Amino acid sequence: MKLPRRQFLHLAAGAAALPALSRIASAQAYPTRPVRLIAGFPPGGVVDVFARLIGQWLSDRLGQPIIIENRAGAGGNLAAEAVVKAPPDGYTLLMVGSNNAWNVTLYDNLSFNFIRDIAPVASIYHGPAIAYAKSNPGKVNMASGGVGSSQHVYGELFKMMTGVDMLHVPYRGGGPALTDLLAGQVPVMFDTLATSIEHIKAGKLRALAVTSATRSEVLPDIPTVGDFVPGYEGTGWQGVGAPRNTPAEIIDKLNKEINAGLADPRMKARIADFGYTVFASSPADFRTFIGAYTEKWAKVIKFSGAKIY
């Protein structure tokens, strides 16, 4: 049977619209089963803590379990690679953070391109590290959680901007580095505020400065590094990412729910307890932020000469 041209065009247009309608319907129904949120570091650290915090919020809002999977190794690259290889259907997400941006420059042989292969979903927080020390004059060994860790990179920015020649002493993680700092084995460390705040309040560590552009609300009497080194700013951040080509409708739905959590007074108070500030954004703005952050810190990492092969 030969269809009239107008009827044929109407049917063709309807058929073309079906995939778009199917995607929208899928996004509206999403999620219909548990979602994995992969964290690139072991349980108990700041990445794991925020994965569980945002995971519980999303589980309550979306009505499905958010399963936190800790896949530690290679500075978070093992977790990123797992998400890059996952189906782009919204059921495998990644806790993204400063480490992913640094790894772009630190590692030469990654099997993926973080900027290209991970779609930004939503940011969660940003906040300072803190420079602190035991009183041990005459030594300038700088402890860190390893090459490419936040403690290392923030210290390298300080060295680059001041010309101070501190000897980098890398440890197998921030925990062992902090233990030796508390014991007086090393005098200086740039650490995340979340892991140091209680030691500072207890008088076990002497806070020298925060690395953010403004003072921390939880340590208002501690100056910023920028007070002494104009232009210095080092802040870490975390957020959520998804595999490239994840439907925009799903990304937008996740972004909306995460931003609703960041506006909740209880969530804001919990983030503030760690010394951090809520950082809400759209997926597009988060992508722009990640690109600029990656470019800035690439210069610092190249200055330091650090490379991981």
C-alpha positions as CSV (number, residue, x, y, z in Angstrom):
1,M,0.0,0.0,0.0
2,K,1.3,3.4,-0.9
3,L,1.0,6.0,1.8
4,P,0.2,9.7,1.0
5,R,3.3,11.9,1.4
6,R,1.9,13.9,4.3
7,Q,1.0,10.8,6.2
8,F,4.4,9.3,5.5
9,L,6.2,12.4,6.8
10,H,4.0,12.4,9.9
11,L,4.9,8.8,10.7
12,A,8.6,9.4,10.0
13,A,8.6,12.4,12.4
14,G,6.8,10.4,15.0
15,A,9.4,7.6,14.7
16,A,12.3,10.1,15.0
17,A,10.8,11.5,18.2
18,L,10.6,8.0,19.9
19,P,14.3,7.9,21.0
20,A,14.0,11.3,22.6
21,L,10.7,10.4,24.3
22,S,12.3,7.1,25.5
23,R,15.3,8.9,27.0
24,I,13.0,11.4,28.8
25,A,10.8,8.5,30.2
26,S,13.9,6.7,31.3
27,A,15.2,9.7,33.1
28,Q,11.9,10.2,34.8
29,A,11.8,6.6,36.0
30,Y,15.5,6.7,37.0
31,P,16.7,5.0,39.2
32,T,14.9,1.7,39.2
33,R,17.7,-0.2,40.9
34,P,20.7,0.4,43.2
35,V,23.3,2.9,42.0
36,R,27.1,2.5,42.6
37,L,29.1,5.5,43.8
38,I,32.8,4.7,43.5
39,A,35.3,6.4,45.7
40,G,39.0,6.2,44.8
41,F,40.3,6.1,48.4
42,P,40.0,3.7,51.4
43,P,37.2,3.9,53.9
44,G,37.5,6.5,56.7
45,G,39.1,9.2,54.6
46,V,37.5,12.5,53.5
47,V,36.5,11.2,50.1
48,D,34.8,8.2,51.7
49,V,33.1,10.4,54.3
50,F,31.6,12.7,51.7
51,A,30.6,9.8,49.4
52,R,28.6,8.3,52.3
53,L,27.1,11.7,53.2
54,I,25.9,12.5,49.7
55,G,25.1,8.8,49.0
56,Q,22.6,8.7,51.9
57,W,21.0,11.9,50.8
58,L,20.5,10.6,47.3
59,S,19.2,7.3,48.5
60,D,16.5,9.0,50.6
61,R,15.6,11.3,47.7
62,L,15.7,8.8,44.8
63,G,14.2,5.8,46.7
64,Q,17.0,3.4,45.7
65,P,20.2,2.3,47.6
66,I,23.4,4.2,46.8
67,I,26.1,1.6,47.2
68,I,29.5,3.1,48.1
69,E,32.3,1.2,46.5
70,N,35.9,2.0,47.7
71,R,38.3,1.3,44.9
72,A,41.6,2.7,46.1
73,G,44.8,3.0,44.2
74,A,46.9,5.1,41.8
75,G,45.7,8.4,43.4
76,G,42.1,7.7,42.5
77,N,42.8,6.6,38.9
78,L,41.5,3.0,39.4
79,A,38.1,4.3,40.4
80,A,38.0,6.8,37.5
81,E,38.9,4.1,35.0
82,A,36.2,1.8,36.4
83,V,33.6,4.5,35.9
84,V,34.9,5.5,32.4
85,K,34.4,1.9,31.3
86,A,30.9,1.6,32.9
87,P,27.7,1.9,30.8
88,P,26.6,5.5,30.6
89,D,23.2,4.9,32.2
90,G,23.5,6.7,35.5
91,Y,24.0,3.5,37.6
92,T,27.7,4.0,38.1
93,L,29.0,7.3,39.4
94,L,32.3,8.7,40.6
95,M,33.4,10.8,43.5
96,V,35.5,13.3,41.6
97,G,37.9,15.8,43.3
98,S,41.1,17.7,43.2
99,N,43.2,14.6,42.8
100,N,41.6,13.8,39.4
101,A,42.6,17.2,38.1
102,W,46.1,16.8,39.3
103,N,46.4,13.3,37.9
104,V,45.9,14.7,34.4
105,T,49.5,16.2,34.6
106,L,51.0,13.7,37.1
107,Y,50.4,10.6,35.0
108,D,51.6,10.1,31.4
109,N,50.1,6.7,30.6
110,L,46.5,6.8,31.7
111,S,44.1,4.7,29.7
112,F,41.4,7.5,29.8
113,N,41.1,11.3,29.5
114,F,39.5,12.6,32.7
115,I,38.3,15.9,31.1
116,R,36.8,14.1,28.1
117,D,35.6,10.8,29.6
118,I,33.9,11.9,32.8
119,A,30.8,14.1,32.7
120,P,30.6,16.5,35.6
121,V,27.3,16.0,37.5
122,A,27.5,18.3,40.6
123,S,30.0,19.8,42.9
124,I,29.7,19.4,46.7
125,Y,32.2,21.4,48.6
126,H,35.5,23.3,48.4
127,G,37.8,24.2,51.3
128,P,41.3,24.8,52.5
129,A,44.1,22.7,53.6
130,I,46.1,24.0,56.6
131,A,49.8,24.5,57.1
132,Y,50.7,23.4,60.6
133,A,53.8,22.4,62.5
134,K,55.3,21.1,65.7
135,S,57.8,23.6,67.1
136,N,61.0,22.2,65.6
137,P,63.1,25.1,64.3
138,G,65.9,24.6,61.8
139,K,64.2,21.9,59.8
140,V,62.2,22.2,56.6
141,N,61.1,18.7,55.8
142,M,57.6,18.7,54.4
143,A,55.5,15.6,55.0
144,S,52.8,14.5,52.6
145,G,50.5,11.6,51.9
146,G,52.5,10.8,48.7
147,V,53.5,12.3,45.4
148,G,50.5,14.1,43.9
149,S,48.6,14.2,47.2
150,S,46.9,17.4,48.3
151,Q,49.6,17.9,51.0
152,H,52.3,17.6,48.3
153,V,50.7,19.9,45.7
154,Y,49.8,22.7,48.1
155,G,53.3,22.6,49.5
156,E,54.8,22.8,45.9
157,L,52.7,25.9,45.2
158,F,54.1,27.5,48.3
159,K,57.6,26.6,47.3
160,M,57.1,27.9,43.8
161,M,55.7,31.3,45.0
162,T,58.2,31.9,47.8
163,G,61.4,30.2,46.7
164,V,61.6,28.3,50.0
165,D,63.4,25.0,49.4
166,M,61.6,22.5,51.6
167,L,62.4,18.8,51.2
168,H,59.4,16.8,50.3
169,V,59.0,13.6,52.4
170,P,56.2,11.4,50.9
171,Y,54.4,8.8,53.0
172,R,52.0,6.0,52.1
173,G,49.0,8.1,52.8
174,G,48.0,11.1,54.9
175,G,47.4,9.1,58.0
176,P,51.1,7.9,58.5
177,A,52.3,11.4,57.6
178,L,50.1,13.0,60.2
179,T,51.2,10.4,62.8
180,D,54.9,11.4,62.3
181,L,54.0,15.1,62.4
182,L,52.3,14.6,65.7
183,A,55.3,12.7,67.0
184,G,57.7,15.5,65.9
185,Q,59.4,13.4,63.2
186,V,58.6,16.0,60.6
187,P,58.0,19.7,61.2
188,V,55.7,20.9,58.4
189,M,52.7,19.6,56.6
190,F,49.9,21.0,54.4
191,D,46.9,18.8,55.3
192,T,43.2,18.7,54.7
193,L,41.4,20.6,57.5
194,A,39.0,17.7,58.0
195,T,41.7,15.4,59.3
196,S,43.6,18.0,61.4
197,I,40.9,20.1,63.0
198,E,40.6,18.0,66.2
199,H,44.3,17.9,66.8
200,I,44.5,21.7,66.4
201,K,41.7,22.3,68.8
202,A,43.3,19.9,71.3
203,G,46.6,21.8,71.1
204,K,48.6,18.9,69.6
205,L,49.3,20.9,66.5
206,R,50.1,24.5,65.9
207,A,48.1,25.9,62.9
208,L,50.2,28.4,60.9
209,A,47.8,29.3,58.1
210,V,44.9,28.2,55.9
211,T,45.4,27.8,52.2
212,S,42.1,29.3,51.1
213,A,41.8,32.9,50.0
214,T,39.7,33.8,53.1
215,R,39.9,32.7,56.7
216,S,38.2,29.5,57.8
217,E,35.0,29.9,59.8
218,V,36.1,27.1,62.2
219,L,39.5,28.7,62.8
220,P,38.8,32.4,62.4
221,D,42.0,33.5,64.3
222,I,44.3,31.6,61.9
223,P,45.5,33.8,59.0
224,T,45.6,32.7,55.3
225,V,48.8,31.9,53.5
226,G,47.9,34.7,51.2
227,D,48.3,37.2,54.0
228,F,52.0,36.5,53.8
229,V,52.3,35.3,50.2
230,P,50.0,37.5,48.1
231,G,48.1,35.5,45.5
232,Y,48.5,32.1,47.1
233,E,45.3,30.0,47.2
234,G,45.0,26.3,47.5
235,T,41.6,24.8,47.9
236,G,40.4,21.2,47.5
237,W,37.0,20.1,46.3
238,Q,34.8,17.2,45.6
239,G,31.8,16.4,43.5
240,V,30.1,13.7,41.5
241,G,30.8,12.6,37.9
242,A,29.4,10.0,35.5
243,P,30.6,8.3,32.4
244,R,30.7,10.4,29.2
245,N,27.4,10.1,27.2
246,T,25.3,9.6,30.3
247,P,21.9,11.1,29.2
248,A,21.6,14.8,30.1
249,E,18.2,14.1,31.7
250,I,19.8,11.8,34.2
251,I,22.7,14.2,34.9
252,D,20.2,17.1,35.4
253,K,18.1,15.0,37.8
254,L,21.1,14.0,39.9
255,N,22.4,17.6,39.9
256,K,19.0,18.9,41.1
257,E,18.9,16.4,44.0
258,I,22.5,17.0,45.1
259,N,21.9,20.7,45.0
260,A,18.8,20.3,47.1
261,G,21.0,18.5,49.7
262,L,23.5,21.3,49.7
263,A,20.7,23.7,50.4
264,D,19.5,21.7,53.4
265,P,20.6,23.2,56.7
266,R,21.6,19.9,58.2
267,M,23.9,19.1,55.2
268,K,25.4,22.5,55.3
269,A,26.1,22.2,59.0
270,R,27.8,18.8,58.5
271,I,30.0,20.2,55.7
272,A,30.9,23.2,57.9
273,D,31.9,20.8,60.7
274,F,34.7,19.6,58.5
275,G,35.8,23.2,57.9
276,Y,34.5,23.3,54.3
277,T,32.1,25.4,52.4
278,V,29.1,24.3,50.3
279,F,29.9,24.5,46.6
280,A,26.8,24.1,44.4
281,S,26.9,24.4,40.6
282,S,25.2,23.4,37.4
283,P,26.9,20.6,35.4
284,A,28.1,23.2,32.9
285,D,29.6,25.5,35.5
286,F,31.2,22.5,37.2
287,R,32.9,21.5,33.9
288,T,34.3,25.0,33.5
289,F,35.6,25.0,37.1
290,I,37.3,21.6,36.6
291,G,39.0,22.8,33.4
292,A,40.3,26.0,35.0
293,Y,41.5,24.2,38.1
294,T,43.3,21.5,36.1
295,E,45.1,24.2,34.1
296,K,46.2,26.1,37.2
297,W,47.6,23.2,39.0
298,A,49.3,21.7,35.9
299,K,51.7,24.7,36.1
300,V,52.5,23.8,39.8
301,I,53.0,20.1,39.1
302,K,55.3,20.9,36.2
303,F,57.3,23.3,38.3
304,S,57.8,20.6,41.0
305,G,59.0,18.0,38.4
306,A,56.7,15.4,39.9
307,K,55.7,12.5,37.6
308,I,54.2,9.1,38.2
309,Y,54.6,6.5,35.5
